[in-house]
């Protein structure tokens, strides 16, 4: 069984006991969170599509840790002007584990 769930504006295909990284969630480590924006559910070949969401369906997740992603370098240059600027960014992520799918 898998579902497609909307987590902070991004859609993820999740299954039970799966771990994934999502954008930073304001929750403590070890906390359980419920996401109720389930867009599609597949239960042994029987597909249910929400309009726009499936009523009564939810995904229960546990927050494992908060981590930073890989560094991304942004380089700006204007030719013949001597202008160069190097900027870096590291995205904040939250690692979650799917505990239960209710659909």
C-alpha positions as CSV (number, residue, x, y, z in Angstrom):
1,X,0.0,0.0,0.0
2,X,1.2,3.5,-0.8
3,X,-0.2,7.0,-0.7
4,X,0.7,10.3,-2.2
5,X,0.6,13.0,0.5
6,X,1.1,16.7,0.5
7,X,3.8,17.8,3.1
8,X,4.4,21.5,3.2
9,X,3.5,22.1,-0.4
10,X,5.5,19.1,-1.8
11,X,4.0,15.8,-2.9
12,X,5.6,12.6,-1.7
13,X,4.9,8.9,-2.5
14,X,5.2,7.2,0.8
15,X,4.9,3.6,2.2
16,X,4.9,2.3,5.7
17,X,8.3,2.2,7.5
18,X,9.8,4.4,4.8
19,X,12.3,7.2,5.8
20,X,12.5,10.5,3.8
21,X,13.8,14.0,4.1
22,X,11.3,17.0,3.9
23,X,11.7,20.7,4.4
24,X,12.2,21.7,8.0
25,X,9.2,21.0,10.3
26,X,8.9,22.9,13.6
27,X,8.6,19.8,15.8
28,X,10.8,18.2,18.4
29,X,12.8,15.1,17.7
30,X,10.7,12.0,18.5
31,X,7.4,13.8,18.1
32,X,4.6,12.3,16.1
33,X,2.9,14.4,13.4
34,X,-0.2,13.7,11.3
35,X,-0.6,14.8,7.7
36,X,-4.2,14.8,6.4
37,X,-3.7,16.0,2.9
38,X,-3.7,12.6,1.2
39,X,-4.2,13.0,-2.5
40,X,-4.2,9.4,-3.7
41,X,-4.2,6.0,-2.1
42,X,-3.4,2.6,-3.7
43,X,-4.4,-0.4,-1.6
44,X,-3.4,-3.6,-3.4
45,X,-4.3,-2.3,-6.8
46,X,-7.5,-0.4,-5.7
47,X,-6.7,3.2,-6.4
48,X,-8.7,6.0,-4.7
49,X,-8.2,9.5,-5.9
50,X,-9.2,12.5,-3.8
51,X,-11.1,15.5,-5.0
52,X,-8.8,17.3,-3.9
53,X,-8.1,15.1,-0.8
54,X,-9.4,11.8,0.5
55,X,-11.7,12.4,3.5
56,X,-10.6,10.6,6.7
57,X,-7.2,9.5,5.3
58,X,-4.0,10.5,7.1
59,X,-0.4,9.7,7.4
60,X,1.3,9.5,10.9
61,X,5.0,10.2,10.9
62,X,7.7,10.4,13.6
63,X,10.4,13.1,13.5
64,X,13.9,11.4,13.6
65,X,16.3,14.3,13.3
66,X,16.9,17.7,11.9
67,X,19.8,18.0,9.4
68,X,21.4,20.3,6.9
69,X,21.6,19.4,3.2
70,X,24.7,19.7,0.9
71,X,26.2,23.1,0.3
72,X,25.1,24.8,-2.9
73,X,27.4,27.5,-4.3
74,X,25.9,30.4,-6.2
75,X,28.4,32.4,-8.3
76,X,27.6,35.7,-10.0
77,X,29.9,37.4,-12.5
78,X,29.6,40.4,-14.8
79,X,32.0,40.2,-17.6
80,X,34.6,42.9,-18.1
81,X,33.5,44.7,-14.9
82,X,35.6,42.9,-12.3
83,X,32.4,42.0,-10.4
84,X,32.4,38.6,-8.9
85,X,30.3,37.3,-5.9
86,X,30.2,33.8,-4.4
87,X,27.4,32.8,-2.1
88,X,26.6,29.5,-0.4
89,X,23.4,28.0,0.9
90,X,22.6,24.9,3.0
91,X,18.9,23.9,3.1
92,X,17.4,22.8,6.5
93,X,15.8,19.3,6.3
94,X,13.9,17.1,8.7
95,X,14.2,13.3,8.5
96,X,10.9,11.6,9.1
97,X,9.8,7.9,9.3
98,X,6.3,6.8,8.2
99,X,4.7,5.0,11.1
100,X,1.1,4.5,10.0
101,X,-1.1,5.1,6.9
102,X,-4.8,5.4,7.5
103,X,-6.8,5.3,4.3
